[in-house]
Amino acid sequence: MNPPGSVRRDERLRLFLALQLPEPVLDVVVAWQEERLRSVRTVPREQLHITLAFLGHRPAGELDGILDALRGAARAAAADIALTPTRYRETRSVGMVVLSDADARAAALAENLHRRLEHLGVYRHEGRPWLPHLTVARFRARPQLRLEPPETGTFVPSGAAAYLSRLQTGGARYDALEAIGLGTSEQGIGGR
């Protein structure tokens, strides 16, 4: 964990907010990657997450407000979000595991968070609905793999977190700035 106080106030930060995966789920996903995705560059265990909102480069001075928005949305979220891997999908540059979202509880968290971030002026909602997914591989040319998703069963995210993404040779490195539990019932902007 990289505490928010460790960044300079004048720094521009590449930020995203995400759901974290419990350790047993990470174990299954990593074993699945090692068995099924040998021909592509896999996302390392410590970088596996379910993106709620990508904010891009933001001034460090906005970080406190962004963290407050994440805290509020996480506390207002259902503690029993239930996600299940349903299929493997490829885009032009990534392989992902698409997740079903029982009762759309994760989607409600994402929408609440998006409203809070829009209110701060740090996020513009994408034109498409939020898709719960786990990016598991990156590639330059689509390998066109036909895979069954990892058999994690239904799981509850272990929490939500704000991440600092640092671009480096060989890919980005993600550092969690703050992790937050889900579902402690707080009302606020866009709250339920």
HELIX and SHEET records of a PDB file:
HELIX    1   1 PRO A    4  SER A    6  5                                   3    
HELIX    2   2 GLU A   23  ARG A   36  1                                  14    
HELIX    3   3 ARG A   45  GLN A   47  5                                   3    
HELIX    4   4 ALA A   60  GLU A   62  5                                   3    
HELIX    5   5 LEU A   63  ALA A   76  1                                  14    
HELIX    6   6 ALA A  102  ALA A  104  5                                   3    
HELIX    7   7 ARG A  105  LEU A  120  1                                  16    
SHEET    1   A 4 ILE A  50  PRO A  59  0                                        
SHEET    2   A 4 ARG A  12  GLN A  20 -1                                        
SHEET    3   A 4 GLY A 159  GLN A 168 -1                                        
SHEET    4   A 4 GLY A 171  ILE A 180 -1                                        
SHEET    1   B 4 ARG A  41  THR A  42  0                                        
SHEET    2   B 4 HIS A 133  ARG A 138 -1                                        
SHEET    3   B 4 VAL A  94  ASP A 101 -1                                        
SHEET    4   B 4 LEU A  83  GLU A  90 -1                                        
END                                                                             
